[in-house]
Amino acid sequence: MRVTTGMIFDSGVFSMQKQSARLLDTQLQVATGRQLLRPSDDPVASARALEVSQSKGVNALYAANQGYANDALKLVDSKLDAANGIVTYVRTRAVESGNGAYSSSEQAAIGADIKEQFSALLGIANSQDSTGDFVFGGYRSNAQPFTGGLAGGVSYQGDQGARTLQISASRNLPITSSGDEIFNTIRATSGSAFALGGAGNTGSALVTGTSLSSYNGHSYEVSVGAGPSYQVVDATAGSPVSVTPSVSASGEVSLAFDGVTLNLSGAPAAGNTYSVSTVASTFDVLGNFVTALNSGNSAATRFGGLQAIAGMDAVQESVSRVRSGVGSRMVEVETQQNINGDLDLQYTQTLSRLEGSDEASFAESISNLAQQKTYLEAAQQSFMKVSNLSLFNYL
């Protein structure tokens, strides 16, 4: 076979290009720390590495949500702790108001204090997080949940929902609580009820006591007409009930209906309303207590204090129940964070094995780099030797 000078040069160039390409690949492997540079290097490992990378990315999103959830739950817990402190203080003042030796001015001073605590508790109920969302508004996080004030009463504008964050593939964790559950639906103890005057009442008649001889646990709404006259509606059944009013020698009005007797002291005005129910709003209870303290009516003040004590006990129970759930969810988040940390480590190790980026693979790449550099130099030296072979050297 005839070997031409062109064939010699072509063969030498091809050999050097081949060794250079291999050296370049190895240099990339060393630079990137991976042996798997392109899918064609190992199609099966590349496909598996893609799947693991996607799982690792999703796991990172869950980890971020876990951090957000933990922050949100800590905020809820701190707000509930502050609310519990206010409620405890109000209860202490309610007990103090029962001191029969206190004058009207001293009771009014307690009323001024309770008014400030009312505003403080309302502020907590309308708390916002760092993004401006209302914590206790349910799903309606962009609207103030509790509106109104002491004079006209407070109404709840949120809903009963609880916002959630997905912290794992199978768990959507509630990170907020409905303010309606905490502040707006406190429950009286078994066999008792809250008897409250309407926040917008203009008359001087205040509730001074109740008698629940055969109370069925329903909610009743009492409205005052001209005369005065009284109408009672069973709000639970949605039907009116008969009422028997009576006036004592001291002018106290007693309204008897469905096994309930409601005592009023003072002059009621047409349009005034009263309620008897096992469920009440924290703010209604506090509002009635402030009104009683400022009225100078000792009987109303005493009864208002008893209602406030019962109400604050109910709020504390509600807050404690919600805080217990928050604490449990915080433990769940911590557990899930530990699980996610382990998963992330497993994904990293799997990717390292599939892509050849572990220590053993890196050491192998370094060894191959030195070897292929030697091969390239040998190819270059061989080409130089062969290219210098010529008959003219022997003439």
C-alpha positions, 0 to 999 in steps of 0.5 A, a space after each residue: 500500500 502506498 503511503 503518501 505524505 498527505 496521508 501521514 499529515 492527515 493521520 497525525 492531525 486526526 490523532 491530535 484532534 482526537 486527543 485534544 477533544 478528549 482532553 477538552 472533555 476531561 477539562 470540562 469534567 474537572 471544571 464542572 465537577 461532573 463526569 456527565 456533561 451531556 445526555 449523550 454521555 449516558 442517556 439513562 443516567 441523564 434522564 434519572 438525573 433530570 427527575 431527581 433534579 426536579 424532585 429536589 427543586 420541588 423539595 426546595 419549594 416545600 422547604 421555603 413554604 415551611 419557613 413561611 408557615 413557621 413565621 406565620 404561626 409564630 405571629 399568630 401565637 404572639 398575637 394570641 399571647 398578647 390577647 390572653 394578657 389583655 383578657 387576664 387583666 380585664 378579668 382581674 379588673 372585673 373582679 375588682 369592680 365587685 368591691 361594694 365599697 367602690 364609689 361611682 367615680 372609682 367604678 367609672 375609672 375602671 370603666 375608662 381602663 376597660 375602654 382602653 383595653 377594649 381598643 387594645 384587644 380590637 387592635 390585636 384582632 385586626 393584626 396584619 402580617 408583614 405583607 399587609 394581610 389581616 391575620 384573623 380575617 379568614 380567607 378575606 385577608 385583604 379586608 379589616 375583619 373587625 369594624 366598629 367600636 365601643 359606641 356602635 358595637 363591633 361586627 365581624 367582616 371576615 369569614 370562617 376560613 383558615 389560609 393554608 400553605 402546602 408544606 409537603 406533597 400531601 399536607 396543606 397546613 393552616 397558618 391562620 385562624 378565623 377571628 370569628 372563632 376566637 373573639 366572636 363566638 365565645 360560649 357560656 358555661 353549661 346552664 348559663 347564658 350571656 344577657 347583653 344590651 344592644 351596643 346602640 341602645 339610647 335608653 338607661 335600662 341596663 340588664 341587672 340579672 337573669 333567671 334561667 329556670 328551664 332555659 333551652 339554650 336558644 338565642 333570644 332577641 328582645 326589642 323594645 317598642 313604644 309604651 314601652 312594649 316588649 317583643 321577644 323572638 327565638 332567634 334559634 327557632 326563628 319564631 316569636 315567643 310570648 313575653 310577660 313583663 312585670 314592674 317591681 316597686 323599685 321600677 325594675 322590669 322583669 321579662 319572663 319568656 320560655 323559662 327565662 327571666 330578664 331583669 332590666 333597671 332604668 328607662 328603656 327607649 323605643 328601638 332598644 334591644 337586648 339578647 340572651 344567648 349561650 354565644 356572645 362576642 367578646 367585644 359586646 361583653 366588654 362594651 356592656 361592662 364599660 356601660 355598666 361601670 359608667 352608669 352609676 347603677 350598682 346592680 348593673 355594675 355587679 351583673 356586668 362584672 359577673 358577665 365580664 368574668 364569665 366572658 373573659 374565662 370563655 375567651 381564655 378557653 377559646 384562645 388556649 384552644 387555638 394556641 394549642 392547635 398553633 403549637 401542634 402545627 409548629 411541631 408539625 412544621 419542625 418535623 417536616 423540615 427535618 424530613 425535607 432536610 434528609 430528602 434534600 441530602 438524599 437527592 444531592 447524593 443521588 445526583 452526585 452519583 448519577 452525574 459523577 460529581 462525587 470525590 471518587 469521580 473527581 479523582 478519576 477525572 484528574 487522573 484522566 486529565 493527566 493521562 490524556 495530556 500525556 497522550 496528546 503530547 505523545 501524539 504531537 511528538 510522534 507527528 513531528 518525528 514522522 513528518 520529518 521523515 524524508 528521502 531528502 534527509 539522506 541525499 
